[in-house]
Amino acid sequence: MIVCSNCKHSNMAGAVFCAECGAQLIGKDTLTTQNITTQQFERVSERIPKNDSYQPFDGGDAWASLHLLDTGQVLPLSMKNEFTMGRVSEGQPIMPDIDLSPYQAYAAGVSRLHAVIKRDGNRIIFIDLGSANGTYINGKRLTPNIEQALNHGDIIALGKLKLQILVKNL
């Protein structure tokens, strides 16, 4: 049995993460999460101009899409008006709607439940859920649990993972 140093739950031998709280049990010395300060944040130049001559993207019935700046991939947002964003880890009881794990989210400092993006009428709202490494919109750090309006072309950084919001006319 391995006892979690965080919550004192007894876990099966060989477990990597605590089944109760999700804390890492093995290899804590080799994997660390980096803290990011405002001074370390680099402003990213906008790659899509903010103007009325917006070219539609391929997203079917999506009301918006998230453009991952490092990989160029586009994640369409459709079917629902609200999505949680974060990364999945073994033993995690609550899963984000948008799993950013395949995009090196752990290394970039993305929390398990990092943020929420939602459509409210003709507005797009973004909320940081008290993430460890923070959320930035166009270089400005968000206050946790406070709604922030998004506009087409805004650059969002979840820790160091940078996304650009592409909004269809609502």
Steps between C-alpha positions, in 0.01 A plus 500: 500500500610855422373773731435837335700777666226747405179337630633188682288265284635144466553416133583170328868417456631636170250786479643816347219736606282500812155355431347742752654841423699445177836597652809343345634215714814391314772707340416830667867599471505462120175676412437854618254768401652834414366824643465779248540865586359789300853606403557162331190530284583587140245693304412313185427698188156437366501261209151578382398865467204629701272653241167459329643320196536174696533187287282213629685193627406139443305410813156403378250625757768632739433839661873544560827310473823489693812527285803343672784734409784250549352221285259686271216263591145634530253373761140593405252586778150379417202309638526665845516858624754433777823300515749433778864487390792318659689174489414144597703304752456149631258475793353843436131489597394807298597520132525820293283529190806603298799279583822682412724208606591406139644850452768479775266661755683356802836642388334836423356530851132439420298401807263201503201738501656822377227718349149529356402646164133567434263673263253738662272641232729689265792512748781252562603474867822351640558414868820378668406234758779584746768324294850459644679681215231746406324605182593798286297676232712715268776503762282606794459251786140419590370515855375148588124441487428839337335507156701656217349576157685360197516644150592341170877465474578529872804301616436279803783341699420217740831495684734496199255332256392768253168497314323750280121533505334501160140617530227464241257789480250426777 
